[in-house]
Amino acid sequence: MKVLFIQPPPRQIVREDIVVPPLGIAYLAAVVEAKGHKVSIIDAFAEGLDMRSLEEKIKAISPDLIGITGMTPVIDNAFKVARAARKYAKHIIMGGPHVSVAGNKIFKQCSDIDYAIQGEGETSLPLLIDGLESGKKDIGNVPGLITKEIINPPAQFIADLDNLPFPARHLLPNERYRYILSQGKVTTMFTSRGCPYHCIFCDKAVFGSKWRSRSASNVLDEMEFVNREFKINSIIIYDDLFTVKKERVMEICRGILERGLRIEWKCEGRVNIVEEETLRWMKKAGCSMIAYGVESGNQKGLDYLNKGTKVEQIKKAFELTRKAGIKPMAYFVLGIPVETYEDELRTIEFAKEIRPAYAQFSVLSPTPGTKLYDDAVKMGWYREVDAQNPMDKDIRRPAIINENWDEGKLNGILREAHRRFYLSPWYIFERIKELRSFKEFLIKAGAGLRLLKWYLRRNNA
């Protein structure tokens, strides 16, 4: 079969500070290609294609089957792709987080989709393609398959991730990927799947709660491959949580040094499992940044979110990370139902106290498939509002509206967070001090101007 995978285009063609490879479809493409099918990928987001240009590319490829990835915040664009592609392919399949939550409601949301796959698709998709190629025989038994009549249980989680081929980066426009916090050519990697923690706002519909990791040698082989074959020197590790197992992290760090890999990398950590020795090895091996899910500076907010962390652990983790010479990044959520506006002003001051190199402030979103969503619906709190941070791709964002929060307060706290943090003199001075080139200055200045425009637009709304 001639198989085409599509990453949907942006809603608007604008300069994006973060453009990274669609690893989900790149993994699927690698698996399908290994089965002997002719495979293509169109990353319409990275290429900045509008719908007409995308349709022309689809027509030129003339595939038998099209696979589209869909995330809930931008699912409307994925549906537009399906409608545009309908006349060019016999079979249209959708996968991704939205499918895993929507089930067969997906066909009411978009009638141009023929099949959907929930959960990890590397096992299921080749089986479905084989069935379609042989005249739809036995497709009813494909794990994770969803049709208008069928909702099969998801395939079992892949236990040995080393058995997967590396993502099909040779099919991607690698020169178009960029990440504002990284230097040089950039790519992303998964070294593990799943997260063993139970924050109530986290959607685990695709990878689940059981942490499954690739071996250190397999991770190192991929790092060496992308560095050698694609001349990529910056890797963003997209695991939900990279630092779960100290021994594995240390083995990867030693391997980077032993193989002489000259790379920088960023990962996700957790404040209650940070310790000094591992941080030192991570720094030696090229780790430039660790992002932590801080969420709140108030213990009652952390407890409500079931973070399993303490305010003092947050302070200690940021202190140790800076001491090791690694930049700490912080994720915060605003609009926590048990917190007031004044509580979250304290969170903003807490952000300034722990001094992350970068902070991301977002409105807490109850997404389907999470305990937070179930609780919000039960309490009558669920609303969709216009309360986006500068990086959000949503048209309207799910939020919690209760006695503490309305749409005006959510927008107000977002503005205050960005103003008080990013316009602090200490913050501006710190970022200027670390500039390494005029090119980096232009990139960061451009991002700063876009943030300022967002703030002024929101302030005048």
Stockholm file with secondary structure:
# STOCKHOLM 1.0

chainA/1-461         MKVLFIQPPPRQIVREDIVVPPLGIAYLAAVVEAKGHKVSIIDAFAEGLDMRSLEEKIKAISPDLIGITGMTPVIDNAFKVARAARKYAKHIIMGGPHVSVAGNKIFKQCSDIDYAIQGEGETSLPLLIDGLESGKKDIGNVPGLITKEIINPPAQFIADLDNLPFPARHLLPNERYRYILSQGKVTTMFTSRGCPYHCIFCDKAVFGSKWRSRSASNVLDEMEFVNREFKINSIIIYDDLFTVKKERVMEICRGILERGLRIEWKCEGRVNIVEEETLRWMKKAGCSMIAYGVESGNQKGLDYLNKGTKVEQIKKAFELTRKAGIKPMAYFVLGIPVETYEDELRTIEFAKEIRPAYAQFSVLSPTPGTKLYDDAVKMGWYREVDAQNPMDKDIRRPAIINENWDEGKLNGILREAHRRFYLSPWYIFERIKELRSFKEFLIKAGAGLRLLKWYLRRNNA
#=GR chainA/1-461 SS CEEEEEECCCSSCCCCSEECCCHHHHHHHHHHHHTTCEEEEEEHHHHTCCHHHHHHHHHHHCCSEEEEECCGGGHHHHHHHHHHHGGGCSEEEEESHHHHHHGGGHHHHCTTCCEEECSCCTTHHHHHHHHHHTTSTTGGGCTTEECSSCBCCCCCCCSCGGGSCCCCGGGSCGGGCEETTSCSSEEEECSEECCSCCCTTCCCTTTCSSCEECCHHHHHHHHHHHHHHSCCCEEEECCSCTTSCHHHHHHHHHHHHHTTCCCEEEEEECGGGCCHHHHHHHHHTTEEEEEEEEECSSHHHHHHTTCCCCHHHHHHHHHHHHHTTCEEEEEEEECCTTSCHHHHHHHHHHHHHHCCSEEEEEECCCCTTSHHHHHHHHHTCEEEESCCCTTCCCSSEEEECSSSCCHHHHHHHHHHHHHHHHTCHHHHHHHHHTCCCHHHHHHHHHHHHHHHHHHHHHHHC
#=GC SS_cons         CEEEEEECCCSSCCCCSEECCCHHHHHHHHHHHHTTCEEEEEEHHHHTCCHHHHHHHHHHHCCSEEEEECCGGGHHHHHHHHHHHGGGCSEEEEESHHHHHHGGGHHHHCTTCCEEECSCCTTHHHHHHHHHHTTSTTGGGCTTEECSSCBCCCCCCCSCGGGSCCCCGGGSCGGGCEETTSCSSEEEECSEECCSCCCTTCCCTTTCSSCEECCHHHHHHHHHHHHHHSCCCEEEECCSCTTSCHHHHHHHHHHHHHTTCCCEEEEEECGGGCCHHHHHHHHHTTEEEEEEEEECSSHHHHHHTTCCCCHHHHHHHHHHHHHTTCEEEEEEEECCTTSCHHHHHHHHHHHHHHCCSEEEEEECCCCTTSHHHHHHHHHTCEEEESCCCTTCCCSSEEEECSSSCCHHHHHHHHHHHHHHHHTCHHHHHHHHHTCCCHHHHHHHHHHHHHHHHHHHHHHHC
//
